[in-house]
Amino acid sequence: MTTRDGHDERTRRITLAAATAVIALALVGGLVLRHRATDEAAPGPTAEAAASPDGSSRVPWSAAVVGRDDTTVTVHVGPGDARCRDLVEPRATITARDDAQVVVAVEARIVPAADCTTSGARVPLVVSLAEPLGDRVLRDAAGTLPPPTYFERHVPDLPSDKRWSPFSTGCDEGWCQGYNGPGGATLLVTARRTADVARPAPVATVRVGPHRGVVTGAPERSWAVWWEAGDATYSLRLAPAEGASFTLAQFERELARLRWS
């Protein structure tokens, strides 16, 4: 038989044990809540990579040209919209690749230009792929949308034609390459996004390699032929030497002599 004093003592022990359990659960719950709050408040990785020790940072590139071997890629990069700025020690690297894409990053320092009249020129940087690009997309590590990509296989193989020698030229957008030729004539090969191209009224159509081209121009100035491949429009402009001219028939014969790979 349990006495009243024994019953009261047993009740006090049960009450104390329950209170202890409640306090313990509250402490654990508090720790869990504080731990979760700390995790949620912890900052994640930033979207932009920190500058390198030498002061360089990631710079967007504006266009890429894929060589005839399909493994040599030249990206063109400049200081962008920054006025009177130049790039110092730009370098391009492949940061990621898979079956769908190849990601190219460019890092450089952007500094005030010594001569604002010549600043802002785009610089070509070459990277080599271990395997042909194929159907993969070239992407810029500094942007979300892929910049335009042009392919040398879509233009004549002028470097293999000893009549034409390349010379440096520049273009604000797209890709361009100039060549000096026989009798003082010059050729200019260009490529731009088709959506950005505005061409003069056509005067003829002609076959250029595997493409059907549209001819524009006039004998006393220059002739040009335009053709589309992928989402780009390519053109080849033939300009005569100073004081000379080409007829349309001469231009078409010259086009027929060009080599295509």
C-alpha positions in Angstrom: 0.0 0.0 0.0 1.4 3.4 -1.0 1.4 6.2 1.6 0.4 9.8 0.8 4.0 10.9 1.3 5.3 8.3 -1.1 2.7 9.2 -3.7 3.7 12.9 -3.5 7.4 12.1 -3.9 6.7 9.9 -7.0 4.6 12.7 -8.5 7.4 15.2 -8.0 9.9 12.9 -9.7 7.6 12.4 -12.8 7.0 16.2 -13.0 10.7 16.9 -12.8 11.6 14.3 -15.5 8.9 15.7 -17.8 10.1 19.3 -17.3 13.7 18.2 -18.0 12.7 16.5 -21.2 10.8 19.5 -22.4 13.8 21.8 -21.7 16.1 19.4 -23.5 13.8 19.3 -26.6 13.6 23.1 -26.5 17.4 23.4 -26.5 17.8 20.9 -29.3 15.1 22.6 -31.3 16.8 26.0 -30.7 20.1 24.6 -31.9 18.5 23.2 -35.1 16.7 26.4 -35.8 19.8 28.5 -35.3 21.8 26.1 -37.4 19.3 26.3 -40.3 19.1 30.1 -40.0 22.9 30.2 -40.2 22.9 28.0 -43.3 20.2 30.1 -45.0 22.1 33.3 -44.2 25.4 32.1 -45.4 26.3 33.8 -48.7 26.7 31.5 -51.8 29.3 31.9 -54.5 29.2 35.2 -56.4 28.3 35.3 -60.1 31.5 37.1 -61.1 34.9 35.6 -60.5 37.2 37.7 -58.4 40.0 39.5 -60.1 43.3 37.7 -60.5 46.3 38.7 -58.5 47.7 40.6 -61.6 44.5 42.7 -61.7 43.0 41.0 -64.7 39.3 40.1 -64.9 36.9 38.2 -67.2 36.2 40.1 -70.5 33.4 39.2 -73.0 34.5 38.2 -76.5 32.4 39.4 -79.5 32.9 36.8 -82.2 34.6 33.5 -83.0 36.1 32.1 -86.2 36.5 28.3 -86.6 39.4 27.2 -88.8 39.2 24.8 -91.7 40.6 22.1 -89.4 37.5 22.5 -87.1 39.8 22.5 -84.1 41.5 26.0 -84.3 39.2 28.7 -82.8 40.0 32.4 -82.9 37.9 34.6 -80.6 37.9 38.4 -81.0 37.9 40.5 -77.9 38.1 44.2 -77.2 37.4 46.6 -74.3 33.7 46.8 -75.2 31.9 50.0 -74.8 34.6 51.5 -72.6 36.0 54.7 -74.4 39.7 55.2 -74.7 40.6 51.8 -73.1 42.9 49.0 -74.2 43.4 45.4 -73.2 46.6 44.3 -71.6 47.8 40.7 -71.8 44.5 39.1 -72.9 44.5 35.4 -72.7 41.8 32.8 -73.8 41.3 29.4 -72.2 38.7 26.6 -72.6 36.9 26.4 -69.2 34.3 23.7 -70.0 33.3 21.3 -72.8 30.8 18.5 -73.4 28.8 17.0 -76.2 26.8 20.2 -76.7 29.1 23.1 -76.2 32.6 24.5 -75.7 33.0 27.4 -73.3 35.8 29.9 -73.9 36.9 32.4 -71.2 39.0 35.5 -71.9 40.8 37.3 -69.1 42.7 40.7 -69.4 43.4 44.0 -67.8 41.5 47.0 -69.2 43.6 50.2 -68.8 43.4 53.8 -70.1 44.8 54.0 -73.6 47.9 55.9 -74.4 46.3 57.1 -77.7 42.5 57.4 -77.8 42.5 57.7 -81.6 43.7 54.1 -81.9 42.2 52.6 -78.8 39.5 49.9 -78.6 40.9 47.6 -81.3 39.8 44.0 -81.2 42.4 41.4 -80.5 42.4 37.8 -82.0 43.1 35.1 -79.5 43.6 31.4 -80.5 42.5 28.3 -78.6 42.9 24.7 -79.9 40.3 22.0 -79.4 41.3 18.5 -78.6 38.5 17.3 -80.9 36.7 18.9 -83.9 34.0 21.3 -82.9 31.4 19.6 -85.0 27.8 20.5 -84.1 28.8 21.9 -80.7 28.1 25.6 -79.8 30.8 28.0 -78.8 29.9 29.9 -75.7 31.4 32.8 -73.8 32.1 32.2 -70.1 31.3 35.9 -69.5 27.8 35.9 -71.1 24.6 33.9 -71.4 23.9 34.0 -75.2 26.5 32.5 -77.5 28.3 35.2 -79.6 28.3 34.8 -83.4 30.5 32.0 -84.8 31.9 32.1 -88.4 33.5 29.2 -90.2 36.5 29.4 -92.7 35.0 26.4 -94.5 32.2 28.8 -95.7 34.6 31.1 -97.6 37.2 30.5 -100.4 40.6 29.0 -99.4 42.5 32.2 -100.3 45.5 31.4 -98.2 46.3 28.4 -100.4 46.1 30.6 -103.6 49.5 32.2 -104.1 48.0 35.0 -106.2 46.5 36.5 -103.0 48.4 37.6 -99.9 46.7 38.5 -96.6 46.9 41.9 -95.0 45.6 43.2 -91.7 42.3 44.9 -91.6 39.7 45.7 -89.0 36.0 45.7 -88.7 33.7 47.0 -85.9 31.5 43.9 -86.0 31.7 40.4 -87.4 34.8 39.1 -89.0 36.9 40.4 -92.0 40.1 39.6 -93.8 41.8 41.4 -96.6 44.0 40.2 -99.5 46.2 41.9 -102.0 46.1 40.4 -105.4 47.3 40.6 -109.0 47.5 44.0 -110.7 46.9 45.9 -107.5 43.4 44.4 -107.0 42.2 43.7 -103.4 39.7 41.2 -102.0 37.9 41.7 -98.7 36.1 38.7 -97.1 33.6 39.6 -94.4 31.0 37.7 -92.2 28.2 39.0 -90.0 25.0 37.8 -88.5 22.4 37.7 -91.3 20.0 39.7 -89.1 22.5 42.5 -89.0 23.3 42.7 -92.7 21.9 45.4 -95.1 23.1 44.9 -98.6 22.6 46.9 -101.8 20.2 45.9 -104.5 21.3 42.8 -106.4 22.4 43.0 -110.0 23.0 39.3 -110.7 23.2 35.9 -109.1 26.2 33.6 -109.4 27.5 30.3 -108.0 30.3 30.7 -105.4 31.7 27.3 -104.5 28.8 25.3 -103.0 26.7 28.4 -102.5 24.3 30.5 -104.5 25.4 34.1 -104.3 23.9 37.5 -105.0 26.1 40.1 -106.8 26.0 43.8 -106.0 28.2 46.7 -107.1 29.3 48.5 -110.3 32.4 48.3 -112.6 33.9 51.7 -111.7 33.8 50.9 -107.9 33.8 47.3 -106.8 31.9 44.1 -107.1 30.7 42.0 -104.1 29.0 38.6 -103.8 26.9 37.7 -100.8 25.9 34.2 -99.6 24.3 32.7 -96.5 25.5 29.8 -94.4 24.0 28.9 -91.1 22.8 32.1 -89.4 25.6 34.2 -91.0 26.0 36.1 -94.2 29.4 36.1 -95.9 30.6 38.4 -98.6 33.6 38.8 -100.9 34.3 42.2 -102.4 36.7 42.6 -105.3 38.1 46.1 -105.8 40.3 47.0 -108.8 43.5 48.9 -108.6 43.3 52.7 -108.6 42.2 53.9 -112.0 41.2 50.4 -113.2 37.8 48.6 -113.4 36.3 45.2 -113.6 33.3 44.2 -115.8 30.7 41.9 -114.3 32.0 39.1 -116.5 35.5 39.5 -115.3 34.3 39.4 -111.7 32.5 36.2 -112.3 35.5 34.6 -114.0 37.6 35.6 -110.9 35.1 34.0 -108.6 35.3 30.8 -110.7 39.0 30.6 -110.1 38.8 30.7 -106.3 39.5 27.5 -104.4 37.1 26.0 -102.0 38.0 23.3 -99.5 
